[in-house]
């Protein structure tokens, strides 16, 4: 039996196969804090933010907040 992959390894593999970024939790006490594994193999810290709208819109600020505005996620 092979050992199970770690959560970061699994997230990176899933992102690569899907061709989309995958969020997975950090050990942070902040509920909005995540790691983001991108399809190209990049891993960065990310925050998942929700709006105060009646139907929330979720955005992320995955480590590139210094150069681009948060974009709505596709779901």
Secondary structure, 3 states (H helix, E strand, C coil): CCCCCCHHHHHHHHHHHHCCCEEEECCCCCCCEEEEECCCCCEEEEEEEECCCCCCCEEECCCCCCCCCCEECCC
